[in-house]
């Protein structure tokens, strides 16, 4: 494959065969909440997304059933007997001597104060210090009529769905942004996408199975699958990510005897700002991938931690910047439509996370899939992680719901879009200054955190005797000696013994501009010395 190019995408919904009456908008949330009445989200409150979706979803077709995709482990799971009684906790006058919920009298945290940026004051660290708002949460705010979520709830046990308070927000957000084109979609909170991926593999695979993924894939996903005995087949890529033609060919020509395994039934993909390549699938590419999935009855794991790190079009060091989105609607239109938004069958298991857009330490994300699958996820949650940290859920609720609201959250995402555009531009400018184009190539990514650089190792003076893996190792060691860390591309190969290209991945997510410039200069020196370039 070649390094990904920055693509100029306009987000137009592809679900033309279905009419969506009055889709939910940012401005429509408050009126719909008012009609729904007060949120009842007490300790271990039973909840699900159907309580928070627009009535218009009822006009959509239902998802397909996926019983034939479930593993023995997942198919065997049943709802927890004791937690199933939680729906009765809201009954007036009920005295609970059932579940082992400790009294909040013994939670040694009386109040939690957090200072957060406001939309009006600005989002930078300095602006937050100067004009940020302090939001206070007491132990008994709900009982005292001061709020809908407090420490007595957040610090106690919860349901596998996550709290009703935060689930309401992510359900509304999902409908605003993606508006899944089938009726019985639901969201459920997760402990981030790595946990969600682990759960998905347990739900949909057995030891010895094969799954599909890009030929270069997220290293942790590969490392999660390996000890489960799940094999990954790499799909060829170009500058827009996985090639649907390659995917179709692999599936059409699958030889069960030669592979010693059944034909894959699962695709794992990172469509936006792909890790490690930075590639972003265009709308047309996503349509084609989905059609191949329908043809071969493939269930899709859509891993999208970088979805909101889609950037402005790269214009070069001496060109004028592209104007930022002028409104929330302009911002949403600038996003490439998700596979979830094209999913008429309910065959997409979408994994979202706050890790890249709020903070990875929250360990909070959410999954969107059909009701059948979300019910299985909840049963898995109840017997494993249960739900994200109550403190994380409470902080996110205070930030996203009570303070920013949906409009403010979109303003924050627009802020991140512009910040990451600047970071991307910095590292690409440095590459243009310092890297020898005779042997190294790259393209400005359209989303994500990574610059993917291809090195023509055949031009190395010792190419015939050393080979690609040794040259890669030598370059990595020389980089570390020179004081710069980049990641070898071979570490991301889906099939470890397949691939004769040489890549390195650099991230522009955290280092300061001057440090990024210096790091790329050092990397350029290493390449020049290795290839004897003046």
SEFI-319612 format. One record per residue (C-alpha): residue number from 1; chain; y, x negated, z negated. Coordinates in nm, 4 decimals. Layout:
residues N
R   i ch       py       px       pz
R NUM  A        Y        X        Z
...
end
This chain:
residues 534
R   i ch       py       px       pz
R   1  A   0.0000   0.0000   0.0000
R   2  A   0.3662  -0.0963   0.0258
R   3  A   0.6231  -0.0691  -0.2521
R   4  A   0.7644   0.2841  -0.2791
R   5  A   1.0871   0.3752  -0.1074
R   6  A   1.3622   0.5880  -0.2555
R   7  A   1.3352   0.9319  -0.0998
R   8  A   1.6101   1.1896  -0.0728
R   9  A   1.4525   1.5149  -0.1826
R  10  A   1.5809   1.8676  -0.1940
R  11  A   1.3853   2.0959  -0.4202
R  12  A   1.2952   2.4155  -0.2391
R  13  A   1.0202   2.6303  -0.3862
R  14  A   0.7082   2.6380  -0.1697
R  15  A   0.5602   2.9562  -0.3109
R  16  A   0.6925   3.1633  -0.0242
R  17  A   0.4031   3.4082  -0.0274
R  18  A   0.4994   3.5379  -0.3721
R  19  A   0.8194   3.7179  -0.4668
R  20  A   0.9614   3.6359  -0.8114
R  21  A   1.1891   3.9152  -0.9332
R  22  A   1.4748   3.7937  -1.1545
R  23  A   1.3429   3.4488  -1.2558
R  24  A   1.4538   3.3272  -1.5974
R  25  A   1.7766   3.1266  -1.6050
R  26  A   1.9551   2.9270  -1.8749
R  27  A   2.2106   3.2058  -1.9129
R  28  A   1.9400   3.4705  -1.9400
R  29  A   1.7686   3.3229  -2.2455
R  30  A   2.0062   3.4513  -2.5123
R  31  A   1.9979   3.8126  -2.3932
R  32  A   1.6200   3.8117  -2.3704
R  33  A   1.5913   3.6650  -2.7206
R  34  A   1.8247   3.9337  -2.8509
R  35  A   1.6014   4.2040  -2.7046
R  36  A   1.2898   4.0403  -2.8523
R  37  A   1.4283   4.0482  -3.2056
R  38  A   1.3972   3.7951  -3.4859
R  39  A   1.1413   3.5191  -3.4458
R  40  A   0.8600   3.5491  -3.6996
R  41  A   0.7422   3.1897  -3.7384
R  42  A   0.6328   3.1405  -4.0960
R  43  A   0.3749   2.9030  -4.2411
R  44  A   0.0766   2.8613  -4.0040
R  45  A   0.2084   3.1492  -3.7928
R  46  A  -0.0200   3.2596  -3.5119
R  47  A   0.1636   3.2305  -3.1798
R  48  A   0.1273   3.1860  -2.8037
R  49  A   0.3490   3.1597  -2.4962
R  50  A   0.3014   3.5224  -2.3947
R  51  A   0.5409   3.6157  -2.6755
R  52  A   0.8201   3.4177  -2.5067
R  53  A   0.7707   3.4651  -2.1315
R  54  A   0.9743   3.6977  -1.9101
R  55  A   0.8225   4.0408  -1.8385
R  56  A   0.8518   3.9543  -1.4675
R  57  A   0.5487   3.7281  -1.5060
R  58  A   0.3339   4.0399  -1.5285
R  59  A   0.3933   4.1071  -1.1584
R  60  A   0.2252   3.7807  -1.0538
R  61  A  -0.1459   3.7390  -0.9693
R  62  A  -0.3803   3.6029  -1.2350
R  63  A  -0.5237   3.2508  -1.2315
R  64  A  -0.8747   3.1699  -1.1173
R  65  A  -1.1460   3.1132  -1.3771
R  66  A  -1.2563   2.7555  -1.4439
R  67  A  -1.5805   2.8023  -1.6370
R  68  A  -1.7638   2.5846  -1.3831
R  69  A  -1.5288   2.2927  -1.4542
R  70  A  -1.5674   2.2834  -1.8323
R  71  A  -1.7775   2.0174  -2.0016
R  72  A  -2.0628   2.1116  -2.2346
R  73  A  -1.8429   2.0049  -2.5275
R  74  A  -1.5519   2.2237  -2.4215
R  75  A  -1.7617   2.5254  -2.3245
R  76  A  -1.9282   2.5099  -2.6657
R  77  A  -1.6045   2.5252  -2.8642
R  78  A  -1.5237   2.8480  -3.0466
R  79  A  -1.2056   2.9679  -3.2215
R  80  A  -1.1849   2.8507  -3.5854
R  81  A  -1.2939   3.1262  -3.8183
R  82  A  -1.0484   3.0682  -4.1050
R  83  A  -0.7422   2.9969  -3.8914
R  84  A  -0.8154   3.3145  -3.6997
R  85  A  -0.7037   3.5043  -4.0087
R  86  A  -0.3516   3.3607  -3.9785
R  87  A  -0.2394   3.6631  -3.7760
R  88  A  -0.2614   3.8682  -4.0955
R  89  A  -0.0210   3.6460  -4.2912
R  90  A   0.2740   3.8428  -4.1566
R  91  A   0.1449   4.1667  -4.3097
R  92  A   0.3965   4.2936  -4.5702
R  93  A   0.2689   4.2632  -4.9253
R  94  A  -0.0357   4.0528  -4.8370
R  95  A  -0.1311   3.8077  -5.1137
R  96  A  -0.2894   3.5013  -4.9562
R  97  A  -0.5897   3.3631  -5.1430
R  98  A  -0.7597   3.2641  -4.8179
R  99  A  -0.6725   2.9424  -4.6351
R 100  A  -0.6055   2.6243  -4.8323
R 101  A  -0.2311   2.6084  -4.7690
R 102  A  -0.0640   2.4075  -5.0464
R 103  A   0.2467   2.5405  -5.2187
R 104  A   0.5737   2.3960  -5.0926
R 105  A   0.6627   2.3458  -5.4619
R 106  A   0.4702   2.0212  -5.4322
R 107  A   0.6378   1.8884  -5.1150
R 108  A   0.8635   1.6068  -5.2468
R 109  A   1.1283   1.6499  -4.9750
R 110  A   1.4073   1.8953  -5.0589
R 111  A   1.6436   1.8421  -4.7669
R 112  A   1.6556   1.6630  -4.4329
R 113  A   1.9851   1.5720  -4.2622
R 114  A   2.0001   1.4442  -3.9052
R 115  A   2.3047   1.3379  -3.7071
R 116  A   2.2783   1.4196  -3.3399
R 117  A   2.5066   1.4099  -3.0360
R 118  A   2.6871   1.7219  -2.9234
R 119  A   2.7419   1.8246  -2.5634
R 120  A   3.1173   1.8431  -2.6202
R 121  A   3.1436   1.5061  -2.7959
R 122  A   2.9254   1.3078  -2.5563
R 123  A   2.5813   1.1514  -2.5692
R 124  A   2.6386   0.7783  -2.6156
R 125  A   2.5564   0.6031  -2.9425
R 126  A   2.9246   0.5418  -3.0138
R 127  A   3.0198   0.9007  -2.9350
R 128  A   2.7428   1.0223  -3.1650
R 129  A   2.8709   0.8000  -3.4457
R 130  A   3.2253   0.9278  -3.3934
R 131  A   3.1709   1.2966  -3.3253
R 132  A   2.8038   1.3802  -3.3736
R 133  A   2.7028   1.6835  -3.5749
R 134  A   2.5015   1.6637  -3.8963
R 135  A   2.2330   1.9314  -3.9088
R 136  A   2.0867   2.0029  -4.2480
R 137  A   1.7492   2.1569  -4.3179
R 138  A   1.6471   2.2696  -4.6645
R 139  A   1.3061   2.3531  -4.7957
R 140  A   1.3649   2.7293  -4.8110
R 141  A   1.6242   2.8000  -4.5378
R 142  A   1.4170   3.0822  -4.3873
R 143  A   1.3808   3.2716  -4.7160
R 144  A   1.7514   3.2201  -4.7825
R 145  A   1.8493   3.3513  -4.4385
R 146  A   1.9910   3.0173  -4.3217
R 147  A   1.7643   2.9534  -4.0252
R 148  A   1.4369   3.0179  -3.8458
R 149  A   1.2544   2.6938  -3.9343
R 150  A   1.2568   2.4922  -4.2554
R 151  A   1.0712   2.2250  -4.4503
R 152  A   0.8421   2.4703  -4.6289
R 153  A   0.7012   2.5607  -4.2846
R 154  A   0.7229   2.2227  -4.1099
R 155  A   0.5544   2.0291  -4.3907
R 156  A   0.2633   2.2705  -4.4268
R 157  A  -0.0415   2.3210  -4.2088
R 158  A   0.0171   2.4760  -3.8681
R 159  A  -0.1779   2.6260  -3.5821
R 160  A  -0.3238   2.4294  -3.2897
R 161  A  -0.0630   2.5938  -3.0687
R 162  A   0.2196   2.4151  -3.2468
R 163  A   0.5048   2.5922  -3.4207
R 164  A   0.6328   2.9190  -3.2781
R 165  A   0.9881   2.7812  -3.2952
R 166  A   0.9312   2.4816  -3.0664
R 167  A   0.6710   2.6578  -2.8511
R 168  A   0.9300   2.9240  -2.7671
R 169  A   1.1711   2.6563  -2.6436
R 170  A   0.9217   2.4701  -2.4223
R 171  A   0.7845   2.7971  -2.2820
R 172  A   1.1335   2.9110  -2.1803
R 173  A   1.2118   2.5644  -2.0450
R 174  A   0.8930   2.5629  -1.8361
R 175  A   0.9773   2.9014  -1.6901
R 176  A   1.3357   2.7997  -1.6103
R 177  A   1.2333   2.4765  -1.4365
R 178  A   0.8899   2.5513  -1.2856
R 179  A   0.8362   2.9301  -1.2951
R 180  A   0.4569   2.9026  -1.2397
R 181  A   0.3531   3.1469  -0.9653
R 182  A   0.0688   3.3108  -1.1549
R 183  A   0.0728   3.5560  -1.4422
R 184  A  -0.1373   3.4125  -1.7236
R 185  A   0.0123   3.0642  -1.7642
R 186  A   0.0733   2.9375  -2.1140
R 187  A   0.2099   2.6300  -2.2897
R 188  A   0.0735   2.4550  -2.5962
R 189  A   0.2185   2.1638  -2.7906
R 190  A   0.0415   1.8291  -2.7650
R 191  A   0.0591   1.4947  -2.9433
R 192  A   0.1974   1.3331  -2.6264
R 193  A   0.0438   1.2803  -2.2843
R 194  A  -0.2042   1.0092  -2.3864
R 195  A  -0.3646   1.2490  -2.6324
R 196  A  -0.3489   1.5277  -2.3741
R 197  A  -0.5230   1.3057  -2.1183
R 198  A  -0.7974   1.2159  -2.3659
R 199  A  -0.8470   1.5853  -2.4358
R 200  A  -0.8520   1.6750  -2.0655
R 201  A  -1.1235   1.4201  -1.9921
R 202  A  -1.3324   1.5596  -2.2778
R 203  A  -1.2787   1.9118  -2.1471
R 204  A  -1.3545   1.8521  -1.7796
R 205  A  -1.5909   1.5540  -1.7534
R 206  A  -1.9288   1.4306  -1.8712
R 207  A  -2.0498   1.0707  -1.8999
R 208  A  -2.1298   0.9391  -1.5518
R 209  A  -1.8815   1.1671  -1.3714
R 210  A  -1.6288   1.0469  -1.1163
R 211  A  -1.2646   1.1518  -1.1054
R 212  A  -0.9950   1.0787  -0.8478
R 213  A  -0.6705   0.8908  -0.9121
R 214  A  -0.4197   0.6787  -0.7245
R 215  A  -0.5594   0.3353  -0.6307
R 216  A  -0.3149   0.1921  -0.8853
R 217  A  -0.2961   0.4067  -1.1982
R 218  A  -0.1574   0.4210  -1.5512
R 219  A  -0.3528   0.1520  -1.7362
R 220  A  -0.4051   0.3624  -2.0501
R 221  A  -0.5554   0.6443  -1.8437
R 222  A  -0.8058   0.3980  -1.6974
R 223  A  -0.8797   0.2603  -2.0433
R 224  A  -0.9219   0.6126  -2.1831
R 225  A  -1.1761   0.7061  -1.9171
R 226  A  -1.3845   0.3861  -1.9315
R 227  A  -1.5481   0.4223  -2.2768
R 228  A  -1.6261   0.7867  -2.1980
R 229  A  -1.8373   0.6639  -1.9067
R 230  A  -1.6024   0.8308  -1.6579
R 231  A  -1.5628   0.6419  -1.3289
R 232  A  -1.2399   0.6440  -1.1285
R 233  A  -1.2250   0.6463  -0.7492
R 234  A  -0.8949   0.5140  -0.6187
R 235  A  -0.7095   0.7059  -0.3471
R 236  A  -0.5087   0.4986  -0.0993
R 237  A  -0.1307   0.5127  -0.1430
R 238  A   0.1835   0.4677   0.0601
R 239  A   0.5501   0.4718  -0.0389
R 240  A   0.5229   0.8392  -0.1436
R 241  A   0.2188   0.7981  -0.3624
R 242  A  -0.1382   0.9115  -0.2981
R 243  A  -0.2401   0.9922   0.0584
R 244  A  -0.3904   1.3410   0.0926
R 245  A  -0.5788   1.2244   0.4022
R 246  A  -0.7496   0.9527   0.1977
R 247  A  -0.8317   1.2043  -0.0746
R 248  A  -0.9806   1.4439   0.1804
R 249  A  -1.1842   1.1673   0.3441
R 250  A  -1.3286   1.0478   0.0119
R 251  A  -1.4364   1.4007  -0.0789
R 252  A  -1.5616   1.4985   0.2669
R 253  A  -1.7768   1.1858   0.2990
R 254  A  -1.8979   1.1701  -0.0615
R 255  A  -2.2522   1.0340  -0.0795
R 256  A  -2.4091   1.1404  -0.4078
R 257  A  -2.7055   0.9056  -0.3629
R 258  A  -2.4990   0.5968  -0.2772
R 259  A  -2.2456   0.6650  -0.5538
R 260  A  -2.5140   0.7632  -0.8043
R 261  A  -2.2945   1.0475  -0.9155
R 262  A  -2.1697   1.3926  -0.8265
R 263  A  -1.8668   1.4536  -0.6089
R 264  A  -1.5439   1.4376  -0.8130
R 265  A  -1.3959   1.7682  -0.9231
R 266  A  -1.0861   1.6325  -1.1039
R 267  A  -0.7716   1.4606  -0.9733
R 268  A  -0.5497   1.2658  -1.2136
R 269  A  -0.2065   1.1985  -1.0668
R 270  A   0.1441   1.0922  -1.1710
R 271  A   0.3478   1.2499  -0.8896
R 272  A   0.6999   1.1473  -1.0006
R 273  A   0.8091   0.7912  -1.0769
R 274  A   0.4451   0.6870  -1.0664
R 275  A   0.3309   0.4254  -1.3147
R 276  A   0.3029   0.1470  -1.2023
R 277  A   0.4265   0.1819  -0.8439
R 278  A   0.7388   0.3939  -0.8971
R 279  A   0.6360   0.6165  -0.6028
R 280  A   0.7500   0.9792  -0.5953
R 281  A   0.5637   1.2402  -0.3947
R 282  A   0.7911   1.4462  -0.1719
R 283  A   0.7660   1.8243  -0.1643
R 284  A   0.5668   1.8132   0.1590
R 285  A   0.3307   1.5524   0.0134
R 286  A   0.2664   1.7717  -0.2927
R 287  A   0.1913   2.0690  -0.0699
R 288  A  -0.0675   1.8657   0.1187
R 289  A  -0.2283   1.7315  -0.1990
R 290  A  -0.2556   2.0859  -0.3321
R 291  A  -0.4152   2.2089  -0.0080
R 292  A  -0.6782   1.9342  -0.0245
R 293  A  -0.7440   2.0314  -0.3857
R 294  A  -0.7962   2.3928  -0.2777
R 295  A  -1.0254   2.2864   0.0078
R 296  A  -1.2557   2.0896  -0.2241
R 297  A  -1.2026   2.2971  -0.5422
R 298  A  -1.0387   2.0075  -0.7266
R 299  A  -0.8753   2.0691  -1.0639
R 300  A  -0.5500   1.8698  -1.1009
R 301  A  -0.4296   1.6797  -1.4073
R 302  A  -0.0546   1.6494  -1.3404
R 303  A   0.0831   1.3766  -1.5705
R 304  A   0.4636   1.3990  -1.5594
R 305  A   0.6349   1.1904  -1.8307
R 306  A   0.8916   1.0633  -1.5775
R 307  A   0.9722   1.3966  -1.4119
R 308  A   1.3251   1.4100  -1.5522
R 309  A   1.3906   1.0439  -1.4753
R 310  A   1.4535   1.1303  -1.1120
R 311  A   1.7593   0.9345  -1.0055
R 312  A   2.0472   0.9485  -0.7627
R 313  A   1.9776   0.8142  -0.4155
R 314  A   2.0072   0.4352  -0.3955
R 315  A   2.3141   0.3410  -0.1904
R 316  A   2.3319  -0.0386  -0.2308
R 317  A   2.5654  -0.2745  -0.4177
R 318  A   2.8731  -0.2171  -0.2019
R 319  A   2.8415   0.1558  -0.1320
R 320  A   2.9975   0.4479  -0.3144
R 321  A   2.7835   0.6213  -0.5765
R 322  A   2.6314   0.9591  -0.4978
R 323  A   2.8257   1.2270  -0.6906
R 324  A   2.6361   1.3567  -0.9952
R 325  A   2.5014   1.7130  -1.0056
R 326  A   2.7962   1.9491  -1.0462
R 327  A   2.6041   2.2171  -1.2359
R 328  A   2.2748   2.2932  -1.4034
R 329  A   2.1623   2.4694  -1.0885
R 330  A   2.2491   2.1674  -0.8743
R 331  A   2.0509   1.9459  -1.1108
R 332  A   1.7451   2.1710  -1.0976
R 333  A   1.7675   2.1886  -0.7179
R 334  A   1.7749   1.8071  -0.7016
R 335  A   1.4340   1.7826  -0.8739
R 336  A   1.1239   1.7627  -0.6554
R 337  A   0.9225   2.0809  -0.7194
R 338  A   0.6264   2.0183  -0.9448
R 339  A   0.2651   2.0812  -0.8558
R 340  A   0.2775   2.3446  -1.1304
R 341  A   0.5484   2.5308  -0.9387
R 342  A   0.3185   2.5397  -0.6316
R 343  A   0.0082   2.6374  -0.8269
R 344  A  -0.0993   2.9805  -0.7052
R 345  A  -0.4566   2.9308  -0.8360
R 346  A  -0.3921   2.8069  -1.1897
R 347  A  -0.5686   2.4793  -1.1017
R 348  A  -0.2991   2.2495  -1.2471
R 349  A  -0.3110   2.1103  -1.6019
R 350  A   0.0451   1.9848  -1.6403
R 351  A   0.1262   1.7343  -1.9151
R 352  A   0.4903   1.7038  -2.0254
R 353  A   0.6257   1.4784  -2.2971
R 354  A   0.9410   1.4146  -2.4977
R 355  A   0.8473   1.0452  -2.5106
R 356  A   1.0594   0.9336  -2.2155
R 357  A   1.3474   1.1806  -2.2533
R 358  A   1.3943   1.2031  -2.6337
R 359  A   1.1843   0.9447  -2.8214
R 360  A   0.8205   0.8262  -2.7998
R 361  A   0.7890   0.8192  -3.1780
R 362  A   0.8096   1.1979  -3.1933
R 363  A   0.4539   1.2046  -3.0500
R 364  A   0.5261   1.5495  -2.9146
R 365  A   0.4733   1.6992  -2.5729
R 366  A   0.3230   2.0090  -2.4207
R 367  A   0.0573   2.1207  -2.1756
R 368  A   0.0944   2.4061  -1.9270
R 369  A  -0.2160   2.5648  -1.7757
R 370  A  -0.3890   2.9001  -1.7452
R 371  A  -0.4614   3.1070  -2.0556
R 372  A  -0.8329   3.0293  -2.0331
R 373  A  -0.7691   2.6542  -2.0388
R 374  A  -0.4950   2.6656  -2.3034
R 375  A  -0.7305   2.8580  -2.5324
R 376  A  -0.9811   2.5743  -2.4965
R 377  A  -0.7081   2.3157  -2.5644
R 378  A  -0.6169   2.5013  -2.8827
R 379  A  -0.9791   2.5050  -2.9972
R 380  A  -0.9927   2.1294  -2.9345
R 381  A  -0.6645   2.0793  -3.1233
R 382  A  -0.7918   2.2692  -3.4245
R 383  A  -1.0836   2.0278  -3.4587
R 384  A  -0.8898   1.7059  -3.3883
R 385  A  -0.5133   1.6406  -3.3937
R 386  A  -0.4327   2.0011  -3.5036
R 387  A  -0.0669   1.9813  -3.3896
R 388  A   0.2246   1.7358  -3.3664
R 389  A   0.3925   1.6172  -3.6858
R 390  A   0.5835   1.8975  -3.8561
R 391  A   0.8811   1.6652  -3.9091
R 392  A   0.8879   1.5870  -3.5352
R 393  A   0.8684   1.9544  -3.4422
R 394  A   1.1459   2.0416  -3.6875
R 395  A   1.3759   1.7646  -3.5626
R 396  A   1.3166   1.8595  -3.1997
R 397  A   1.3813   2.2258  -3.2787
R 398  A   1.7088   2.1420  -3.4555
R 399  A   1.8175   1.9209  -3.1673
R 400  A   1.7046   2.1257  -2.8682
R 401  A   1.7232   2.4847  -2.9871
R 402  A   1.9774   2.5159  -3.2687
R 403  A   2.2195   2.2508  -3.1401
R 404  A   2.1973   2.1956  -2.7646
R 405  A   2.0225   2.5052  -2.6361
R 406  A   1.8745   2.5046  -2.2860
R 407  A   2.2084   2.4305  -2.1234
R 408  A   2.2757   2.1373  -2.3536
R 409  A   1.9287   1.9966  -2.2927
R 410  A   1.9908   2.0049  -1.9181
R 411  A   2.3219   1.8244  -1.9788
R 412  A   2.1275   1.5551  -2.1671
R 413  A   1.8797   1.5258  -1.8784
R 414  A   2.1674   1.4888  -1.6324
R 415  A   2.3058   1.2151  -1.8598
R 416  A   1.9670   1.0368  -1.8486
R 417  A   1.9542   1.0735  -1.4700
R 418  A   2.2830   0.8868  -1.4348
R 419  A   2.1940   0.6261  -1.6978
R 420  A   1.8623   0.5451  -1.5305
R 421  A   2.0298   0.5378  -1.1894
R 422  A   2.2547   0.2615  -1.3230
R 423  A   1.9590   0.0724  -1.4687
R 424  A   1.7602   0.1034  -1.1456
R 425  A   2.0585  -0.0196  -0.9474
R 426  A   2.1004  -0.3208  -1.1779
R 427  A   1.7456  -0.4466  -1.1304
R 428  A   1.7490  -0.3802  -0.7554
R 429  A   2.0806  -0.5646  -0.7158
R 430  A   1.9250  -0.8574  -0.9030
R 431  A   1.6200  -0.8501  -0.6774
R 432  A   1.8437  -0.8598  -0.3731
R 433  A   2.0272  -1.1634  -0.5151
R 434  A   1.7391  -1.3738  -0.6425
R 435  A   1.4037  -1.2868  -0.4843
R 436  A   1.2882  -1.4658  -0.1648
R 437  A   1.2307  -1.1937   0.0931
R 438  A   1.0109  -1.4285   0.2940
R 439  A   0.7237  -1.3556   0.0561
R 440  A   0.8226  -1.0616  -0.1648
R 441  A   0.9161  -0.7021  -0.0847
R 442  A   1.0191  -0.3959  -0.2822
R 443  A   1.1919  -0.0605  -0.2430
R 444  A   1.4338   0.1076  -0.4844
R 445  A   1.2356   0.3703  -0.6780
R 446  A   1.3574   0.7308  -0.6755
R 447  A   1.2306   0.8044  -1.0274
R 448  A   1.0721   0.6508  -1.3335
R 449  A   1.1129   0.3145  -1.5033
R 450  A   0.9481   0.0605  -1.2742
R 451  A   1.0186  -0.1737  -0.9846
R 452  A   0.6957  -0.2526  -0.7961
R 453  A   0.7059  -0.5808  -0.6073
R 454  A   0.4563  -0.6915  -0.3432
R 455  A   0.3981  -1.0621  -0.2877
R 456  A   0.2468  -1.1921   0.0351
R 457  A   0.0011  -1.4258  -0.1355
R 458  A  -0.1415  -1.5358   0.1998
R 459  A   0.1699  -1.7520   0.2363
R 460  A   0.0898  -1.9411  -0.0843
R 461  A   0.0228  -2.3100  -0.0079
R 462  A  -0.3172  -2.2876  -0.1812
R 463  A  -0.4128  -1.9394  -0.0624
R 464  A  -0.7322  -2.0563   0.1014
R 465  A  -0.8681  -2.2295  -0.2076
R 466  A  -0.7339  -2.0231  -0.4980
R 467  A  -0.7536  -1.6601  -0.3906
R 468  A  -0.5388  -1.3666  -0.4992
R 469  A  -0.6561  -1.3341  -0.8599
R 470  A  -0.5981  -1.6998  -0.9442
R 471  A  -0.2563  -1.6992  -0.7788
R 472  A  -0.1645  -1.3877  -0.9790
R 473  A  -0.2767  -1.5551  -1.3017
R 474  A  -0.0796  -1.8716  -1.2204
R 475  A   0.2369  -1.6714  -1.1503
R 476  A   0.2013  -1.4749  -1.4751
R 477  A   0.1594  -1.7933  -1.6806
R 478  A   0.4552  -1.9560  -1.5080
R 479  A   0.6687  -1.6476  -1.5781
R 480  A   0.5834  -1.6560  -1.9480
R 481  A   0.6661  -2.0281  -1.9587
R 482  A   0.9971  -1.9516  -1.7889
R 483  A   1.0761  -1.6781  -2.0416
R 484  A   1.0223  -1.3585  -1.8430
R 485  A   0.7443  -1.1010  -1.8753
R 486  A   0.6248  -0.8928  -1.5819
R 487  A   0.2895  -0.7151  -1.5518
R 488  A   0.0268  -0.8134  -1.2923
R 489  A  -0.0587  -0.5333  -1.0513
R 490  A  -0.4335  -0.5926  -1.0785
R 491  A  -0.4228  -0.4606  -1.4340
R 492  A  -0.3526  -0.1161  -1.2883
R 493  A  -0.6305  -0.1037  -1.0287
R 494  A  -0.8318   0.2166  -1.0640
R 495  A  -1.1346   0.0312  -0.9324
R 496  A  -1.1168  -0.3114  -1.0903
R 497  A  -1.3045  -0.4967  -0.8154
R 498  A  -1.1248  -0.3278  -0.5271
R 499  A  -0.7979  -0.4563  -0.3835
R 500  A  -0.6716  -0.7743  -0.2226
R 501  A  -0.2970  -0.7215  -0.2532
R 502  A  -0.0724  -0.8955  -0.5050
R 503  A   0.1836  -0.6928  -0.6998
R 504  A   0.3935  -0.7327  -1.0119
R 505  A   0.5595  -0.4525  -1.2092
R 506  A   0.8973  -0.4911  -1.3793
R 507  A   1.0568  -0.2234  -1.5978
R 508  A   1.4275  -0.1464  -1.6139
R 509  A   1.3971   0.0958  -1.9086
R 510  A   1.5216  -0.1093  -2.2025
R 511  A   1.6745  -0.4517  -2.1311
R 512  A   2.0533  -0.4867  -2.1129
R 513  A   2.2061  -0.5368  -1.7666
R 514  A   2.2738  -0.9077  -1.8129
R 515  A   1.9213  -0.9630  -1.9471
R 516  A   1.7672  -0.7818  -1.6499
R 517  A   1.9713  -0.9944  -1.4117
R 518  A   1.8607  -1.3130  -1.5853
R 519  A   1.4961  -1.2029  -1.5990
R 520  A   1.4836  -1.1376  -1.2248
R 521  A   1.6555  -1.4728  -1.1618
R 522  A   1.3814  -1.6466  -1.3614
R 523  A   1.1120  -1.4503  -1.1807
R 524  A   1.2668  -1.5543  -0.8493
R 525  A   1.2556  -1.9195  -0.9543
R 526  A   0.8849  -1.8897  -1.0372
R 527  A   0.8093  -1.7372  -0.6963
R 528  A   1.0133  -1.9975  -0.5115
R 529  A   0.8384  -2.2823  -0.6917
R 530  A   0.4930  -2.1311  -0.6395
R 531  A   0.5505  -2.0839  -0.2663
R 532  A   0.7508  -2.4060  -0.2156
R 533  A   1.0616  -2.2163  -0.1022
R 534  A   1.3987  -2.3919  -0.1278
end
